[in-house]
């Protein structure tokens, strides 16, 4: 039976209660370790709750896909145990390659899944992909962690520094067997040299919540042609180069905004739509309304809607770097971990298993 966590001597301290930090907490508890999570805010408010909730398993290649497949299994398990909703859900070459069990759809078949504009000629069904409501799921996982005999979370608690196996926090010192620091794009605030070596920047996204036009039920996450220019499995197809040239010729404004046009539906029918991408170490303070207009116009065109009613607007921010993940030793007992490619929801639970396996092997 896992032992009760000591507030001052847990087997593992996790810094950060976003999805990457919680994934490490879950994996550690599954291994029988006692875990203390410390989080500077009173609940998760960062990238983990500001995204589509789309696990793009099919769009990954190599190690990322292996992690995504492992994470997919963990998501289903946590949906059952922590009590949140999960759904399972372009690209002739991808289908022909057999990657991800993708299946081509004609216009009629697309309409069976989602009601889109008559301009849509076809698509593909990506059955390995998953979808959750991030506003619900992240909080549910945190509640599951803190509800375990071997798990605890200190909210509104900041890490002030590391001193050997001692984690200095705003609520006092904690002696940890191992420490994993998962602070996302704020890694440069804690370990600037590690962030600089890895080339970590911040990526800002324009995202919106809109009322669904009509009474549409949209079960899957919906990706568009711009998505095929962003995800590795799609970009690796020979036809991707020609698609990029076409966008450069006919839709340079979309490429310039870094648009990955996609949307998911929340349980009440509202749609989460987005998103644009802008990169900087320090982001500007102000949003450009033209980028929101671009997202709204393209989404309305895809849906065949005259207009969309905006209910919420926000800026998502995540860590970005040349490599998809950052795993770096800080000391003999501490490791910093970040997903630096915008696919934290997709791969975090798989990545966490690998990180903990390596950490425990050197224990």
N, C-alpha and C positions, 0 to 999 in steps of 0.2 A: 504494500500500500504506500502511495507517495506520502512523504512526510509533510507536515504543516510547514509553510514557509516562515522562517524567522525574519522579522522586519529588518534585522541588521546583518544576517548571515544566510542569504539565499544561495542556492547553487548557481543561479543565473540572474543577473540584473539586465533588464532590457530598457534602454533609454528611447522613449518614443512610442506612443500608442496609436500610430497610424497602422496601415495594413502590413507594412514590412516588419515593424516591431511586434505587432500582435501575432504575425505568422511565426516569428521566433519563439514567442511565449507559448503558443499552442504546441509547436513541435517539441519544445522542451518538456512541457507537462506530459505529452504523450510518451516521452522517454523516462518518465518518473522523476524528473528534477523539480525542485522547488524554484519558483520564479517570482521576482518582484519587478513589475513594470513601473517606471516613473515617467510622468508626462507633464509638461509645463502648463498645459491648458486643463480646464475642467472637463473636457471631452475632446474627441477628435474633430478638428475643424479645418484640416489642411487638405492636401491633394486626395487623400483617401475617401473623402466624402464629397469632393467636387468633380467627380468624373462620371462617365457613362454607366459604370458598373458592368462593363463588357469585358469578359475574359476571352481575348482574341487568340484562342489556342491554335487555330488553323493558320493564322498569319505568321507564326513563329517558325524558326529553323534551328537545327542543331541543339545546343545545350538549352537554349531558351524554350524550345518545344518540349524537351524532356522535363524541364521544370514546370512548364504550363500543364502538361498532362498529369504530373504528380499533384500540382495545385488543384486541378479540376476534381480529382478524387477527394482531396481534403475539403474543397468548397461544398461538395455534396454531403460529406460527413458532417460538417459544421452546420449546414442548413438544417439538418435533422436534429443535431444535438443542441445548437444554440437557438434554433427556432426562428429562422428567417426564410423568406421566399427565394428560390433559385429557379431559373429557366434555362433550358438547353435549346439551343437553336438548331474582275469578276471572273470569264476566266476559264475559258475552254482549256487552256494549257495546264492550269492548276488541276482541273478535274481530270484531264488526261494523264497527269503524272501520278494520280492516286493519292496525292498528299491530303491528309486530313479528312478523307472520306467525303470530300466535297462533291455535290451533285448539281449539274446544270439544270436551270429552270427556264422555261419559255415564259412569255408574257402572262399567259393564263395561270401558270403555276406560281409565278411571283404573286399574282393577285390573291391566291389562296392563303398566302402568308401575310401580306400587307397591301393595303390599298394605296397605290402610288399613281403618279401622273401617267397619262396615256403615252407620254414620250418614252417611258421605260420599255425597252424591248425584251429584256430578259435579265437573268441574274444567276446566282448560285446559292445553294443552301449549304451552310457550314455546320454540320451537326455536332462537331466537337466543341464549338464555342458555347460559352455559358453567359448568363446574365443575372445580376443581383441588383437590388436597390441599395446603393452604397450608403444612403442616409440611414438605412435600417441595419444593414448587415454589419458594418464596422462596430456600431454600438452593441449589437447583439454578441459579437465575438468578444468584445471587451468584457461584457457582463458574464459570458461563459468563463473567461479566464479568471476573473475575480471571484466567481462562484465555486471554483475548484479548491479542494483542500490544500493543494500545493501551489495555488496562484494568488497573487495580490497585486493591486494597482494603487499607486499613490498619484492621484490627480493633483493638478496645480502645484507640481513639484519640479524644480529645475535642476539639471545637473550642473554643478559648478566646476567640476574638474575630476580628474583621475589621479590617484596617487598609489601606484602599485595595484594591489587588489582592493583598494578602498575607493568607493564612489562617493564623492563629496556632493551633497545635494542641499537644497534650500530647507530641507527638513532634518538635516543631520547626516552623519556619515553612515555608509553601508559597506560592510565587508562582503565581497562577492567572490564565489568560486570562479566565475567567468562573467564578462560583461560584453553585451552587444549594443552598440550605439547606432540607432536607426532614426536619424533626424532629417532625412530627405535632403532637400535643397539647402538646408541650413548647416550642412557639414562644414562649410567654410567658416562658419561662426565658431565652431568648436575645434576643428582640426584644419586650419588654413593651409598648411603645407601639403597635407594629403589631398585636399581639394584641388590645390593648384597643380600638383603632379598629375592628377587624374583629368584635369581640364574641366572641372565641374562648373557649369553655368546654371542659371535659372531659365526655365521655359515658361512663358506666360500664355495662357489660353483664354480666348473669349468663348464663354458658354452661356446658354440661356435655357430657361424653363418656359415653355409655351403651352397654351391650352391646345389640345388636339382638335383640329378642325373636324366638325361632324362628330359622329359616334364611332370612331374607328378603334378597333382593337389591333394592336401591333405587337404580336408575340415576340418576334426575334429582334435583336439589334440589327439596324439597317446601315450598311456601309455603302458608299458610293464609289464612283470611279476615282476620286481623289484618294480614297483609302488604299487603292491598289498601288499608289506611288509611295506609300509610307511603310507598310508592313513587309518584313523581309521575304516571306514566302511568295508574296505577289511580285515584289520587285525583282526576284530571281528569275522570273519567267522571261523568255526571249522577247515576248511581245511588249514587255514593260517599257522598253526604250522607245518604241514607236508611240506608245500611249503618252509618255512624257513629252515627246516632240509635239504631239497633237495639242496637249495642254499649253505648252509654251507658245504655240501658234495661235490658238483660239481662246485660251483662258489664262493669259499671263497674270491677270489680277488675282486669280485663285492661287496660283503658285507663289506669287509674291507675298500673299498673306499666310502662306503655309497651311492652307485649308485642308483639313481632313473631315469632309462633310459626312456626318453620321448622326443617328439619333436612336434613342431608346425610349420606351414608354414606362412611366411610373404607374403604380397600381391604380391611381385615381384617374388615369387617362392622359395626364399631362405628358409632354415630351421633353426630354433633355436633349438639346441640339447643340451642335458645335462642330469643330472648334478650329480656331486659328492658332498659329504658333509663332512666337517671337522669342529670341534668345539674347540674354545679357547676364553679366555677373550681378549687376545691380539694375533692376527693372525700373522703368519710369513710373511716376506716381499716377499717371492719368491714362484712362482708356480712350481709345479712338472710336467714336460712335460709328464711323464708316465700316469698321470691322464687324460690329454687330449687325449692321444693315446687310453686309455681304452674306453673313451666315443665314440671316432670316430670309433674304431673297432666294438664295440657293435652296434652302429647305422648303420654302413655299413652292418653288418650281418643281422640286422632286415630288412633293405631295400633291401637286396639282391644285393648290389652294390659292385663293385670291389674296388672303392676308393671314397673318398669324398674330395671336394676342400674347404679348410677353407678360409673364407673371413674375419672373425673377431674372436678374442678370448677375454674373459673377466672373471673377478672374480666377482660373485655376493656375497653380504654380507647381512645377515639379522639377527635380534635378535632371540635368541633361549633360552628357559627356560623350566623347568619341566611342567609348565602350558601353555596352548595355547595362553593366552592373559594376559596382565598386565594392570590393571586399578587401580591406586592408588592416593588417595588424597594427594596433596602437601600442601594445605592450605584450608581455608574455601571457596576459590573461584577458586582454580586451581587444575587440575587433569592431571596426566601423563597417556598416553595411548600408548600401543604398542601391535602389534600382534607378538607373540614370538614362532611361529610354522611354518613359511614359507607359510601361507595361507592368507596373507594380501589382495591380489587381490580378493580372494574368499569371505572373510567375512567382510571386512572393512566397507562397506556401511551399513551392518546390525548392526555391533557392534557400529558404530557411533550413530545410532538411540537410542540404549539402553543407551549409555553413556549420551547423551544429555537429554533424558527423566529423568534420575536420577539426573543430575545436575540441571535441571530446576525445578524439584520437590522440591528442597531445596532452591530455589531462594527466 
